[in-house]
Amino acid sequence: MSDIGYADAHWMRLALEQARLAAAEGEVPVGAVVVRDGQLIATGRNAPIGNHDPSAHAEIVALRAAASALGNYRLDGCELFVTLEPCAMCSGAMLHARLKRVVFGAADQRTGAAGSVLDLFADARLNHQTEVQGGVLADEAARALQAFFKIRRVNPQPVREDALRTPESCFALLADYPWPAQYQDALAALNGLRLHYLDIPPDPGVPVSGNTVLCLHGDAAWSYAFRHHISAWTRAGHRVLAPDLIGFGKSDKPKKQALHTLDFHRRVLVEFVEHLDLYAVELTVQDRATILALALPMDAPQRFSGFRVIRTEEDVDSLAAYDAPYPDRGHRAALRAFAKLAVPGGVSAVAALVAKVRDFWTGRWSGEPQVANEAIRWINQLGRDPKLESDPD
């Protein structure tokens, strides 16, 4: 390989690293770098979903960064390396920037504008000509794209564009979690997202209590946290429901932290309870619970009969299982958001909800007084117990 070939491979590997970072954030894995005189000027990776910007392709992001770094929108003498053949939009921007050279990895037979579908760079009528070379580390670039889209093909239900769905293979080796997965996507609040939950009936032959144990996990866990308790409840004649909040466990995972508000998650849970028409609900909260759990009965008090907090066991297996739903940073937006929401103080929406919840449990709960006492004790404890805090990253 010539010196130029080694240099091209070096810069393309940096572009591939940007592509991997894009994939980790749930974006199509395309990365780009801009180079001048053998020096790295700028990097870019796909971000149209995260930035809410249809023009935020890796090449455009890199061009903007390079123009800012050089103080000139003309990028004379610069070379751009990108892992996927550029589209018409990006090719046009490259020509306007007057790049010296464009090098891409994998060809794009659907939208490529550097020779696959059309070739803007070959049109002699344009007032600037840019040298183009394709196929540099093409196999590596193609494999990154294939791996990304394979996950989406194996999921039988479509995933919303701004969300991720953890592959089932991530859960294959979990211990003590034998129950079949159930999914709900018809709730209005979900808006196309898929909620996972367990729905386990009382054991056969035992007297049915008529109560439903509704398990709500904390800010750094999912329904797996209740695995050692479920059998005891079903033996006692209870039906057990254990949903994974959106963004957690086997539920879909929106990539933007801004979606994960207490109001959104409370609306989902209220609709979930109403959709299943639950009554005599014993709200059972993991010890790392948030104010969200305490707010749920406020919307439909007639459906709830009890409230309790339980301690869940954490060992080596459970700690690994808590990480299973989150194979990369792109899947962890809810954990980052809940780390801020879990403890009241500093977030006005949380503080306002705490006040409403306290008012409900001290003055509007009409059920058993000991239930309210336990809820109030837990409200008072929030923010003081270090076990309530989390550090998902």
Steps between C-alpha positions, in 0.01 A plus 500: 500500500636846411555778753178659379320169554626472857393856570155440354456189715609694810249779447224257408554314826443825685180544301398144593548587867257789452258254337522274806422796725197579286374142532541515878263797500246319282589682179581331171875431529661745261807701598718760330822694553648803324877515444734767359873461442504177699334657804160414643278809481155372603288193564131428456250219543137448412265689732169577321291328767685636800518853357152498344676610183453326163824656377714368788674232295854415603648692205300815570592490870868461409486778237342741748761419762784541248367834375473622857853382583651665192284810510394458139214323328733429209706192588763526230765232525291285739416131461192337647491132595157344559403139564203498259464644151355851539144583401402786267463747787844426642662486156360841419635641826843352428508662158392835646777468758748442216657197656814374334406134540227271633573142609218264599476144624190298411294577191134594548286345228187683617604863546867522405583809295865423429443234236241252628167670425641814342837672493490869577878513518530395134285783364743725313241779488555576868750777576710288735638151454577278799701181476309195627621157609277223632546159657752587775437253786166434334451161666543642850259782426244261353524264799428787739184585306392136470540440875297811577207408277505130592378587849202680349415217262486235774245700700152388383335834577632825357695726730416869503770694317606693809521189719703182543400147589744277685563173310357192669847346497600744775257321735582142399710410804294657777451275802172461690291690246288231329179692435380573146527854374182694427482828314262792481515762226137610472499760778459857375782628718744252344459657155640195323749391766487144635469434873615167642338347807458175689145382577512193722181338633457341845637149535255226395298355785554782750216724621495813284534815710356740243794734553748604236859569599621778272879518514672826411877491470736779597710738298784258418319165472220321314250219563784252554544656846184324623591147388554364854166635626264403221461133593406587859228736380351254251502225768296737716236522226601836356525602138837670438562774246850636448542754219828639377475876477561637153876525459566211739527121482335349192290807423589731211763762575454851363839655438425853621517566873242776463220248443552345842290732711308389806178611333562277197579189703208562735258529206628172358450319830155650561388387154658159560298452821182623334552290187528184709212625720686424822349530847621401847849588387778457752761745377836338574798725462864404473720660763660720232162638402440856388225747572331362187380191689352706781316719250321216320208445744431873489341462156267210581488440877198270475713242318761469776481319830854502631851638478822339615871536444717192471873447502638311204812290498804600297771246427746451216233341278243771564746783441589350163132451421426865578748590226359252248239737348762765425761373252625852427457863602218556251278265703561684829316831455234408757763408760672834455169685523379311808828558679396866509132436572539236771574742784288814544671836512634722226247385241185709526276237339612242755457738792150591384403135467637419844274768645195355322587147607544604862164678490333191356636256757443731797151619413335321209580131546181332623637149546673340794692757711806277531536508122519879506743489791738280304473724193567815704797336671644421159438853371688638801784259437549601136816700455656383826567133436810451279350173373245707312770663289651345192794548268406321176808605310 
